[in-house]
Amino acid sequence: MAKGFREKSAQYRAVVKNRKRMRARGLARFEVRGLDGDKALIRELAKKLSADNDAARNLRSTLARELAAGKVGYKNLAEWLRASPLVGVDWYVERPFEPGRKIDL
């Protein structure tokens, strides 16, 4: 027999209560995607950031600074192409001409 609205399992109630406690502490639950080998690193990073102490603030500012350094603010494709290191390079790629094959339709 399926459990009704009022008959939730103990495990379900425990999960709901845990999530409510986390929200009260200002924590959010979210999912990220990455390489399998980075799982432990990401978990440790999340644990350090959730402490919300001086070390977490320093780590947060360091990460923000490092991530912003690699970010380039191009507004459109033309701007991105003009900033390419290949601008001005005289490239000509020669491709052999082959007439193709004859087919009988």
C-alpha positions as a printed Julia matrix, in Angstrom:
105×3 Matrix{Float64}:
  0.0    0.0     0.0
  1.34   3.43   -0.97
  1.92   5.9     1.8
 -0.45   8.84    1.85
  0.28  12.5     2.26
  0.37  12.31    6.07
  2.26   9.02    6.23
  5.77  10.06    5.13
  8.67   7.77    5.97
 11.06   8.56    8.78
 13.87   8.95    6.25
 11.86  11.51    4.26
 11.08  13.51    7.4
 14.76  13.43    8.43
 15.83  14.78    5.02
 13.23  17.57    5.16
 14.33  18.57    8.68
 18.02  18.5     7.7
 17.41  20.74    4.69
 15.4   23.15    6.86
 18.3   23.35    9.37
 20.75  23.99    6.53
 18.61  26.81    5.13
 18.44  28.35    8.6
 22.27  28.4     8.64
 22.29  30.12    5.24
 23.53  27.07    3.34
 22.15  25.98   -0.03
 22.24  22.6    -1.65
 23.3   22.49   -5.3
 24.77  20.17   -7.87
 27.92  20.72   -9.9
 29.47  18.73  -12.71
 33.12  17.96  -13.01
 35.71  15.28  -13.42
 35.37  12.25  -11.22
 38.9   12.78   -9.89
 38.0   16.27   -8.66
 35.1   15.11   -6.48
 37.08  15.1    -3.23
 38.66  18.47   -4.05
 35.28  20.11   -4.76
 33.79  18.67   -1.56
 36.72  19.94    0.5
 36.44  23.36   -1.16
 32.71  23.51   -0.38
 33.38  22.48    3.21
 36.0   25.22    3.64
 33.76  27.88    2.06
 30.75  26.92    4.19
 32.68  27.67    7.4
 32.23  31.43    6.73
 35.29  32.48    8.73
 38.38  34.51    7.83
 39.98  31.57    6.02
 36.81  31.1     3.94
 36.69  34.81    3.08
 40.35  34.74    1.99
 39.77  31.62   -0.08
 36.65  33.16   -1.64
 38.48  36.36   -2.62
 41.44  34.39   -4.0
 39.15  32.22   -6.11
 37.19  35.23   -7.35
 40.41  37.02   -8.31
 41.83  33.96  -10.11
 38.61  33.28  -11.99
 38.23  36.93  -12.99
 41.8   37.04  -14.34
 40.95  34.47  -17.02
 37.66  36.13  -17.94
 37.66  38.33  -21.01
 34.69  40.59  -21.59
 34.01  40.46  -25.32
 30.66  41.88  -26.33
 30.28  40.06  -29.63
 31.93  37.67  -32.04
 33.52  40.41  -34.16
 35.27  41.88  -31.11
 36.53  38.44  -30.14
 37.88  37.78  -33.64
 39.66  41.16  -33.75
 41.41  40.31  -30.47
 42.72  37.02  -31.88
 46.5   36.59  -31.91
 46.17  35.47  -35.54
 45.02  38.89  -36.76
 47.36  40.02  -39.52
 48.8   36.57  -40.17
 48.75  35.88  -43.89
 47.45  32.36  -43.98
 46.7   30.51  -47.12
 45.87  26.85  -46.93
 46.1   25.14  -50.29
 43.8   22.23  -50.86
 44.12  19.82  -53.78
 41.31  19.97  -56.28
 39.64  16.67  -57.0
 36.78  16.59  -59.5
 35.01  13.89  -57.52
 33.64  10.62  -58.76
 31.09   9.88  -61.41
 27.86   8.38  -60.3
 25.07   6.89  -62.32
 21.66   8.21  -61.41
